[in-house]
């Protein structure tokens, strides 16, 4: 194996090009044409960014802080991520200028969040990136309840606090491509999240405008399969990827551009989605693994047996082991899509985006699910996974939950 001195080093944007196949942003034209409108929406305004320490949140923060907001307040339980983002922003050319920049390492659904509103509100623009986003988190009732708490209950609490503070600006909450025709409970939970934010936006108490966005996997983002390639190579562990599985990818920088445009430019009550061509932009994960190893001066050694692959990784020279596994765990799709079979899209005057028109949930279903989750979390009602799945399916009738009895926690 090449030594650290011999092996090429790559920043995350350079690595992302391995997956996306491009170095220029797919959304450069739209960003250039909307810069004036973005500046008008951000300059001199007070921004609250929830989940700002993650890959998408930090990329969006990095972009928006270039448009001279008066204040940027970041909330994230990942205090290490907040510290690193702060270092990055203050170390760039120009730093943060005169921006009132604060970080709060707290749970956005906790009582302490109320203190933030008491002392720091009002805000003009709120972006929410906090989510449990891994399909594997649907594996048991405690994990599933935490997913619903983070993706739904805390979101409801945040919107209530915004309404109480007199918020009349833009509220953006990121969704996922897995919310379209979902086969996982994670994807379905994000579809329920869409129902939650748009339905609450229709109440007289909430005076702000609401938007969302579904988009592709962010290449080499925190916790992603592609990031595991970096970690596995550093630890001399074999790379693993599902066989015959394709995904759309955007770079971290592109993810920030999508969210900025969706939050500030997209019409209220719309879900922005990128115009991606399956023939051009869908990438097989095996190809990404091969490209990643090639970028590090290595060739692929396909090995089926995991123990053999582990031994090969420890002694690898120019060939590095890659294990291809079956895509047979619960909730996984072999392909990706952005628009559900029951949904329609409309043009919003952008080159690289269109908008999904929001379709409401069946009457009463959202309230029933939230009540069930509230009672389960308070311990006033026993609950099993089947009851939760049924309640979610009532809100998301298009859910076709793929339960195989296998979970990624049981895989290498």
C-alpha positions in Angstrom: 0.0 0.0 0.0 1.3 3.5 -0.7 2.6 5.3 2.4 0.9 8.5 3.7 3.6 10.5 1.8 3.0 8.7 -1.5 -0.8 8.5 -1.4 -2.6 11.6 -2.9 -4.5 13.7 -0.4 -7.9 15.0 -1.3 -10.3 17.5 0.3 -14.0 16.7 0.5 -14.9 18.6 -2.7 -12.2 16.9 -4.7 -13.4 13.5 -3.4 -17.0 14.4 -4.2 -16.0 14.8 -7.9 -15.2 11.1 -7.9 -18.9 10.4 -7.2 -20.5 13.3 -9.1 -18.2 13.3 -12.1 -18.0 17.1 -12.1 -15.9 19.8 -10.6 -18.2 22.8 -11.5 -21.4 23.1 -9.7 -24.5 21.8 -11.4 -26.4 24.8 -10.0 -23.9 27.5 -10.9 -26.2 29.3 -13.4 -29.1 29.4 -10.9 -26.9 30.6 -8.1 -25.5 33.3 -10.3 -28.9 34.5 -11.4 -30.4 34.5 -7.9 -27.4 36.0 -6.0 -29.1 39.4 -5.9 -32.3 38.0 -4.5 -30.4 35.9 -2.0 -28.4 38.9 -0.8 -31.6 40.9 -0.4 -33.2 38.2 1.7 -30.1 37.6 3.9 -28.2 40.9 4.2 -28.9 42.5 7.6 -31.2 39.7 8.7 -31.1 37.4 11.7 -30.6 33.7 10.9 -31.3 30.7 13.1 -29.8 27.4 11.7 -30.8 24.2 13.4 -28.5 21.2 12.8 -25.9 23.5 11.5 -22.8 21.4 12.3 -23.6 18.6 9.8 -22.4 18.5 6.3 -25.4 20.1 4.7 -26.0 22.6 7.4 -22.4 23.7 7.5 -22.2 24.0 3.7 -25.3 26.2 3.7 -24.0 28.2 6.6 -20.7 28.8 4.8 -22.6 30.1 1.8 -25.2 32.3 3.6 -22.6 34.0 5.8 -21.1 35.4 2.6 -24.2 37.6 2.2 -23.7 39.8 5.3 -26.4 38.7 7.7 -26.7 40.7 10.9 -26.7 37.5 13.0 -26.2 33.8 12.5 -27.1 31.5 15.4 -26.3 27.8 15.1 -27.9 25.1 17.2 -26.6 21.5 17.2 -25.9 18.8 19.8 -22.6 18.1 18.1 -20.4 20.5 19.9 -17.3 19.2 18.2 -18.9 19.9 14.8 -19.8 23.4 15.9 -16.3 24.1 17.1 -14.8 22.9 13.8 -17.3 24.9 11.7 -16.5 28.0 13.7 -12.8 27.5 13.1 -13.4 27.0 9.4 -15.5 30.2 9.1 -13.2 32.4 11.1 -10.2 31.1 9.3 -11.4 31.7 5.7 -10.5 34.9 3.9 -12.6 37.7 5.4 -13.7 35.6 8.3 -17.1 36.5 9.5 -16.8 40.2 9.4 -19.3 42.0 11.7 -21.8 39.1 11.9 -23.1 38.3 15.4 -22.1 34.7 15.3 -23.2 32.3 18.2 -23.3 28.6 18.6 -25.5 26.7 21.0 -24.6 23.0 21.6 -28.2 22.0 22.7 -31.1 19.8 21.7 -33.4 21.9 19.5 -36.5 20.3 21.0 -35.5 20.8 24.7 -36.7 23.3 27.2 -33.4 25.0 27.0 -34.3 25.9 23.4 -37.0 28.1 24.9 -34.3 30.1 26.6 -32.6 30.7 23.2 -35.9 32.2 21.9 -36.4 34.2 25.1 -33.0 35.8 24.9 -32.2 35.8 21.1 -35.4 36.1 19.1 -36.7 37.4 16.8 -35.3 35.7 13.7 -36.0 36.5 10.1 -34.9 33.2 8.5 -34.8 29.7 10.1 -33.3 26.7 8.4 -33.7 23.2 10.0 -31.3 20.4 9.1 -31.7 18.3 12.2 -32.8 14.8 11.4 -32.3 11.1 12.0 -31.5 10.2 8.5 -30.2 6.6 8.4 -32.5 3.9 7.2 -31.0 1.6 9.8 -32.6 3.7 12.6 -36.0 2.0 12.0 -34.7 -1.2 13.4 -36.5 -1.2 16.8 -39.2 0.8 18.6 -36.8 3.0 20.7 -34.8 4.0 17.7 -37.9 4.5 15.6 -39.4 6.7 18.3 -36.3 8.8 18.5 -36.5 9.2 14.7 -40.1 10.4 15.0 -39.2 12.6 17.9 -36.4 14.4 16.1 -38.0 14.6 12.7 -41.5 15.4 13.8 -42.2 16.2 17.5 -39.3 18.6 17.9 -40.1 20.2 14.5 -43.6 20.9 15.8 -42.2 22.4 19.0 -39.8 24.6 17.0 -42.6 25.9 14.8 -44.8 26.6 17.9 -41.9 28.7 19.3 -41.5 30.5 16.1 -45.2 31.3 16.0 -45.1 32.5 19.6 -42.1 34.8 18.8 -44.1 36.5 16.0 -41.9 35.0 13.3 -43.0 36.1 9.8 -40.0 35.1 7.7 -39.0 32.0 5.9 -38.9 28.5 7.5 -37.0 25.8 5.6 -36.7 22.2 6.6 -34.7 19.8 4.5 -36.3 16.6 3.3 -34.9 13.6 1.4 -35.4 11.9 -2.0 -36.4 8.8 0.1 -39.7 10.7 1.0 -40.9 10.0 -2.6 -42.6 6.7 -2.9 -41.0 5.6 0.4 -40.0 2.0 1.2 -38.3 2.9 4.5 -39.7 4.3 7.7 -37.0 6.9 7.6 -38.2 8.1 4.2 -41.8 8.0 5.3 -40.9 10.0 8.5 -39.5 12.8 6.3 -42.7 12.6 4.1 -44.7 13.0 7.4 -42.3 15.9 8.2 -43.4 17.6 5.0 -47.0 17.2 5.9 -46.3 18.6 9.4 -44.5 21.8 8.3 -46.9 22.6 5.4 -50.1 21.9 7.5 -48.8 24.1 10.3 -48.0 26.8 7.9 -51.7 27.0 7.1 -52.7 27.8 10.6 -53.4 31.4 11.5 -50.8 31.3 14.3 -47.9 30.7 11.9 -47.3 33.7 9.8 -44.1 32.6 8.0 -43.6 31.0 4.6 -42.5 27.4 4.5 -40.4 25.5 1.9 -38.5 22.2 1.7 -36.2 20.4 -0.6 -35.5 16.8 -1.7 -32.2 16.0 -3.2 -29.5 13.5 -3.8 -26.9 11.9 -1.5 -24.2 14.3 -0.4 -21.0 12.7 -1.5 -18.6 11.9 1.4 -20.9 13.6 3.9 -20.8 12.8 7.6 -21.9 9.3 8.3 -22.4 8.3 4.7 -21.3 5.1 3.0 -18.7 7.2 1.0 -17.3 8.7 4.1 -16.8 5.2 5.3 -14.5 4.6 2.4 -12.2 7.3 3.7 -12.3 5.9 7.2 -11.9 2.3 6.1 -8.8 3.1 4.0 -7.2 5.0 7.0 -7.9 2.0 9.3 -6.8 -0.6 6.7 -10.3 -2.1 6.6 -11.9 -3.4 3.4 -14.3 -1.2 1.5 -17.9 -2.5 1.3 -20.7 -1.4 -1.0 -24.1 -2.9 -2.1 -24.1 -4.7 -5.4 -26.0 -3.3 -8.4 -27.1 -0.2 -6.6 -27.2 3.3 -8.1 -27.5 6.7 -6.4 -27.6 10.4 -7.3 -24.9 12.5 -5.7 -24.2 16.2 -5.1 -21.1 17.7 -3.6 -21.2 19.3 -0.2 -21.0 22.7 -1.8 -23.9 21.9 -4.1 -26.0 20.8 -1.1 -25.6 24.2 0.4 -26.6 25.9 -2.9 -29.7 23.7 -3.1 -30.8 24.6 0.4 -30.1 28.4 0.0 -32.1 28.5 -3.2 -34.9 26.4 -1.7 -35.0 28.4 1.5 -34.9 31.8 -0.1 -36.0 31.6 -3.8 -38.5 28.8 -4.1 -42.2 29.8 -3.8 -43.8 29.2 -0.4 -45.5 25.8 0.1 -43.2 24.1 -2.4 -40.7 21.2 -2.2 -37.7 22.0 -4.5 -36.1 19.1 -6.4 -33.2 19.1 -8.8 -33.6 18.3 -12.4 -31.4 15.2 -12.7 -31.2 12.8 -15.6 -31.0 9.2 -14.6 -29.0 8.3 -17.7 -26.4 11.1 -16.9 -26.4 11.4 -13.1 -27.3 8.0 -11.5 -24.0 6.4 -10.4 -23.4 2.8 -9.4 -21.9 2.6 -5.9 -19.3 0.0 -7.1 -18.1 2.6 -9.6 -17.7 5.2 -6.9 -15.6 2.7 -4.8 -13.4 2.0 -7.8 -13.0 5.7 -8.5 -12.2 6.4 -4.9 -9.4 3.8 -4.8 -8.1 4.9 -8.1 -7.8 8.5 -6.8 -5.6 7.1 -4.0 -3.4 5.2 -6.5 -5.0 1.8 -5.8 -6.6 -0.9 -7.9 -9.7 -2.9 -6.8 -9.4 -6.4 -5.5 -12.9 -7.9 -5.5 -13.2 -10.4 -2.6 -16.4 -12.2 -1.6 -15.4 -13.5 1.8 -15.3 -10.9 4.5 -12.6 -12.5 6.6 -10.4 -12.9 3.6 -11.0 -9.2 2.7 -10.0 -8.1 6.2 -6.7 -10.0 6.0 -6.1 -8.6 2.5 -6.7 -5.0 3.7 -4.1 -5.3 6.4 -1.4 -6.4 3.9 -2.6 -4.5 0.8 0.0 -3.0 -1.5 -1.4 -1.7 -4.8 -4.6 -3.6 -4.8 -7.2 -3.0 -2.1 -10.1 -5.3 -1.2 -13.7 -4.3 -2.0 -16.6 -6.5 -0.8 -19.9 -6.2 -2.7 -22.9 -7.1 -0.6 -26.5 -7.9 -1.4 -29.0 -5.0 -1.1 -31.3 -7.0 1.1 -31.7 -5.0 4.3 -35.0 -3.4 5.4 -36.0 -0.2 3.7 -33.5 0.0 0.9 -34.2 1.0 -2.7 -32.0 -0.1 -5.6 -32.8 3.3 -7.3 -33.7 6.9 -6.3 -36.5 9.3 -7.3 -37.6 12.8 -6.3 -41.2 12.9 -7.2 -43.9 10.5 -5.9 -46.2 8.7 -8.2 -49.2 10.7 -6.9 -47.3 14.1 -7.1 -46.9 16.7 -9.8 -44.2 19.2 -10.5 -44.2 22.7 -11.8 -41.7 25.1 -13.2 -40.4 27.8 -10.9 -38.2 29.7 -13.3 -34.9 28.0 -12.4 -32.6 26.1 -14.8 -31.7 23.2 -12.6 -34.8 22.9 -10.3 -38.5 22.3 -10.4 -41.0 22.2 -7.5 -43.2 19.4 -6.2 -46.7 20.8 -5.5 -47.6 19.8 -1.9 -50.4 17.2 -1.6 -52.0 17.1 1.9 -52.2 14.0 4.1 -55.5 12.2 4.6 -57.6 14.2 7.1 -56.9 13.5 10.8 -54.0 11.0 10.1 -51.2 13.3 11.0 -52.8 14.3 14.3 -53.4 10.7 15.1 -49.8 9.7 14.5 -48.5 12.6 16.6 -50.8 11.7 19.4 -49.6 8.1 19.3 -46.0 9.2 19.4 -46.7 11.7 22.3 -48.4 8.9 24.3 -45.6 6.4 23.6 -42.9 8.8 24.6 -44.7 9.8 27.8 -45.2 6.1 28.7 -48.9 6.4 28.9 -49.5 3.9 26.1 -47.8 0.6 25.2 -46.6 0.5 21.6 -45.2 -1.9 19.2 -43.5 -1.4 15.9 -46.5 -2.7 13.9 -48.8 0.0 15.4 -46.3 2.7 14.6 -45.9 1.5 11.0 -49.7 1.4 10.6 -50.0 5.0 11.9 -47.3 6.2 9.6 -48.9 4.4 6.6 -52.2 6.2 7.4 -50.4 9.5 6.9 -48.3 8.2 3.9 -50.6 5.8 2.0 -47.9 5.4 -0.7 -45.5 3.8 1.8 -44.5 0.3 0.7 -42.4 -0.7 3.7 -39.7 -3.1 2.7 -39.2 -5.3 5.8 -36.7 -8.1 5.2 -35.7 -8.9 8.8 -32.1 -7.8 8.0 -30.5 -4.5 9.2 -27.2 -2.8 8.4 -26.1 -3.1 12.0 -25.6 -6.7 11.2 -23.4 -6.0 8.3 -19.7 -5.1 8.0 
